[in-house]
Amino acid sequence: MKKFFIILLVVIIVAVGGFLSYLKLALPNVGEPEEITIEVTPERVAHGKYLAHSVTVCMDCHSARDWSQFSGPIVPGTEGQGGERFTQEFGFPGTYIAKNITPYGIGDWTDGEILRAISSGVRKNGDALFPIMPHHNYGKMDREDLYSIIAYLKTLPSIEKDHPESESDFPMNFIINTIPKKAEFSTKPSPSDELAYGEYLTTAASCNDCHTKQVKGQFVEGMEFAGGFEFQLPWGMVRSANITQDKETGIGTWTWEQFRDRFKQYQDSAYQSPAMKENDFNSIMPWVMYSSMTEQDLKAIYTYLQTLKPISNSVERFSPN
């Protein structure tokens, strides 16, 4: 009997070892990067800049942000340099550092390698990217929008700034390889189809990712867009708002004008960003960036959000340390 249990233990160890080796060595498996060359045109660069700064807000994580001001606006001249840290202190299963995406950081990447990273979550060297960058959403976008973002990144001033490699804690160092998926590119709806276009933009902006509560990295089913995602930050706990159509705890009573003005106030020439003091409420949402979205795009998002089912979920937005 003792021999049987020893054999069983060996079999289990071998099986577990084999499974972990598979996760580490065979995954992620999203295919080789495409062999593409993206033409850099003025139109693509302009559109890519708009997306990267106002919709997908790539520059939010890949630049330095001034947290002495409300909403942490980008520090001018740092666009694309990377360096923002997402660590265990904030609830992440490892230490993840936004990469330098200026030509200094990805200048030796092919266009196909950049596209694969953005849309499938796999780096040039084949390593998986933790989905702080929502590649699961970007992989549902229109190719042309992603091509425009890539064209814009090529025009960024090269900033010589290096960062340490990201590291996942156990068991995320194995699980992370199961996360990347092959992109499922879509065709962007016409803006005239306001509802479909709004859903497309809401996905591209990853609104659901921050406005849905998570437990141990998993979205709470049935609480989509109902807020409560927790961000443990140095100055306190910030929680995302309920943006469903619930009239008591969400935005069910908001008119289009109220929604538009909530964003556009940060574009008003009379707006003065308040200086933040210790334990003041400060939002991680990049309001200043989203405020530069066109009214047409904001209106489409508003139209889509109006179709969300009301979910009652009262959220305490901020708890100071």
N, C-alpha and C positions, 0 to 999 in steps of 0.2 A: 504493500500500500504506500509506504514511504517513497519507494522508487517511482510509483505512478505520479505522486504529487510533484516530485522533482522534475519528472519529464513534462508534466503539465505546466509547471512554472517556466521551464525553458521554452516551451512552445509559445506561451503567452509573451515572454520577453522578446522572442524572435519576431512574433507577429506585431507587437507594438513597435519594435525597432524598425521593422520593415515598413509599417504604416507611416511612422515619422520620417523615415528616409524618403518615402514617396512624396510626402508633403513638402519636404525640404528640397528635393532634387528634381522631381518631375513637374512640380508646379512653381509658379503659375504657368498655365498653358493657354495663351490667347493667340498663338500664332506669331510668325515672324513679322517685323514691321514692314509696311508696304513700301514699295519702291516708287516714291512719288517726288515730284519737284513742284513746289508751290510757287507760282509766279507772284512776285511782290509788286502789286499795283497800288497807286494812290488810293483807289476805291477800297481795296481790301485793307490797307493799313488804317484808313480812317474808320472803317466799320469794325475792324478788330480792336482798335483803341477804344471805341465806344463800348463794345461788349466787355472788354477786359477791365474797364473802369466803372461801368454803369450797370451791367446786367450779371455777367458771370463773376464779376469783381475779382479776377485773378490777382490784381494788384493789392487787394486787401491783405492777403497773407504773405505775399511775396515782396513786400516793401516794409519800411519802418513806419510805425504809427505813433503819433504824438498823443499819449494818454494823459497829458496835462490838460487836454481839451476834450469836450464832450464828443463821444463816438470815435475818438482816436483817428482823426484825419491823417492821411498820408503825409509824411515828411517830404517836402519837395526835394527832388534830386536822388531819392532812394528807390524809385520805381523799378521793381524787378530784382533788387539785390538779395531778397530773401532774408532769412535769419529769424523769423518769428518762431518761438518755441512752444510746443504743446507737450506738456510733461505730466508725470504722475500727480504732481501737485494740483493739476486741473482735472484729474480723473481719467487721464489717458493711460492705456496699457503699455507704456514705454515713453521714450523721448523722441519726438518727431520735430524736425526742423525744416522749415520751408526753404527750398533750394533757390539758388541764384539762377534766375531764368533770363538774365541778360545774355548777350553773346559771349560774355566771359564764362558763364556757367554752362550754357548749352550750345555754344557755337560750333562744337564738333559733332553735334547730333544731326542726323539726317531728318528731313521733314517727316518721313515715315516713323522714325523713332519718337519724335515729339508728338505726333498724332496718336501713336499707340499709348504713350504715357498719359496724355490728356483724356483719351476716350476709353482706355482699358485698364489703366493703372499699373503699367509695367515700365520700368526704367530702361535706359539704353543697355545696361548690363544684365537685364533680365530679372532684376529684383522687383518684388511687389511694392507698390506704394500704399501706405495706409490711407484709407478714404477720408482723411480730413479734406483733401482735395476731392470733391465729389465726382470722381471719374465715372461712377455709376449713372450720374445724371448727364454729364457731358457726352457720354457715349450714345445718348439718345438724341443728340442735336443734329442739325443739318451739317453735312460735310463742309459746305461753303462757309458757314459761320466759324467752324473750327479752323479752316484754312485761313480765314481772315485774322483770327487771333494769332496764329502762327506767323503770318506775314508781319503783323504788328510787333511781335516779340523780336523778330529779326532786326527791327529798326531801333530798338531800345539802345541808349548809350551803354557801352560796356562798362560795368562796374566791377572792379577787381576786389571782390569780397568772397572769402571762403568760409565754409561752415562745416561743423562736424557732421558725420553721418548719423542718420536716424537709427534708433535701436528699439526693438520691441522686447518687452518682458515675456517670460514664459507664462502661459502657452501661446501668447499672441505671435511669438516668433515663428510658430508653425502655422497657426490659423491664418495669418496674414496672406499666406500663399494661396489660400482658397478663395480670396475675395475678388481678385481681378476677373473680369468677364469680357468676352469679345463684345466689341461695340455693336450696337444695333441702331445705326444711323437712320435718321428720319428725314422727311422733306418738310421744311418749315412751312407752316400754313400761311396763306395770304393774310395780311393785316385786316383785310376786309371781313374775314371770318374771325371776328373779335374773340369769340369764346375759345376756338381751337388755338388761335394765336396766343391768347392769354395763358392757356395751359402749357404751351410750348415754352413761353418766357418764364413761367413759374418754375418749370423743371430746370431750365437753364440757370435760373437764379438760385436754385436749391432752397427755396423757401421752406419746403416740407422738412428738410434735414434739421434746420434749427428750430422750427416751430412745432416739433413733435417730441414729446418726452421719450427718453431712452432709459432703459435699465440694463446695465452691463453691456452697453454697446448695441442693444437691440431696440428697435422702435416698439413702443407699446401699441399693440394692435387695437384699432378702434379709436385712437386718440390723434389721428392725423390732423395736423395744423392746429391742434388745440392748445399748444404752448406747454410750458413747464420744463423745457430742456434747460438743464442747470449748467451754468458756467462758473466754476469756482475760480475767482480772480483775486489778485492781491488785495483789492479794496473791499471785497465782499462776494456774496453769491448773487449772480444775475440770472434771471430766468426769462425765457422767451415768452412773448405774449400769445394769447389765444386769438387766432385770426380766422376762426370759423364764423359762421353766421349767427351764432348764439347772441341774443340781444342783451343778455345780462352780463356775460363774462367774455364775449368775443367782440366782433366788429359788425354785428348784425344791424345796428342802427346807423352806421356810418354812411353818409352820402358820398357820391363820387367827389364832390368838391372838398369834403373833409379829408378823404383819403389822399387826394392830390396835394392838398395844402400841407398835410402832415409830412410829406416827402419834400415838397418844393420850398418849404420855409428855409431850408439850409442853403438854397440857391439865391435867396433874397439878399440884395446888396445891403440891406439894413441889418441882416443877421449878424450877431456878435457871439462867437463861441464862448461860453462861460469857462472861466478857469476852474478846473476841478480841484477840490480840496480833499483831504483824507476822509474816507467814509462817505463822500458824496456819491449819489447814484450816477453811474456812468454806463452807457450801453455798449455792448460789444458789436451790435449791429452797425455796419458802416453806413449810417444815414447820409453822410456827406457824399459818398460815392453813389448810392442809389438815387439821391436827389437829382443827379445829372441825367437820369433816364428821361427819355422823351415823354411828353404827356400821352402820346398815342400808345406807347408801350405800357405806361402805368395804367392807362384806362383799360387796356386788354387784361392786365393782371387783375385789376379790380373786378372786371366782368367775370373772370374765371373764379375768383374767390367767392363771389356771390352765389356760386352753384354748390359750394361746400355745405355739407350737412351741419346743422348747429350742434355743437358739443359743449355742454356745460362744464366748464373747468376754470374755476377762479384761481388765478396765479398771483402769488406774491412776487412782484417783479424784482425786488432787491432786498437783500438782508446784509447790512454792513457788518464787517468783522467786529 
